[in-house]
Amino acid sequence: IDMDDAPPVWIHVGDDLAYDVGGSASCGAKTILLDLDDEYHQTAKLRFPPYNNIPAWNTASNDEIAHRKAMNDEAESMVDKRVSRLSMLPDAIAEILNNE
């Protein structure tokens, strides 16, 4: 890709569907969701049904959790690329820049 002729691209990388992906995509960014492999037990998706692995430190009410789940569901369609390890990030960025 000849970057001199390419239009600017904002690529937002984040691990939160609602705020990282949903928020940045709503502002025109391309998005990459860092959705860590399940072995790390840090994926946000495990906090919602059917898993319901709510951390002990959570202070959100059931209504807040349901609202957050709805926001995540809406943002799911805004993910341009998904990576499960940081080592996959350079390829995902290249694919976005090459319109793949």
Buried (B, 14 or more C-beta within 10 A) or exposed (E): EEEEEEEEEEBBBBBBBBBBBBBBBEEEBBBBBBBBEEEEEEBBBBBBEEEEEEEEEEEEEEEEBEEBBEBBEEBBEBBBBBBBEEEBBEEBBEBBBEEE
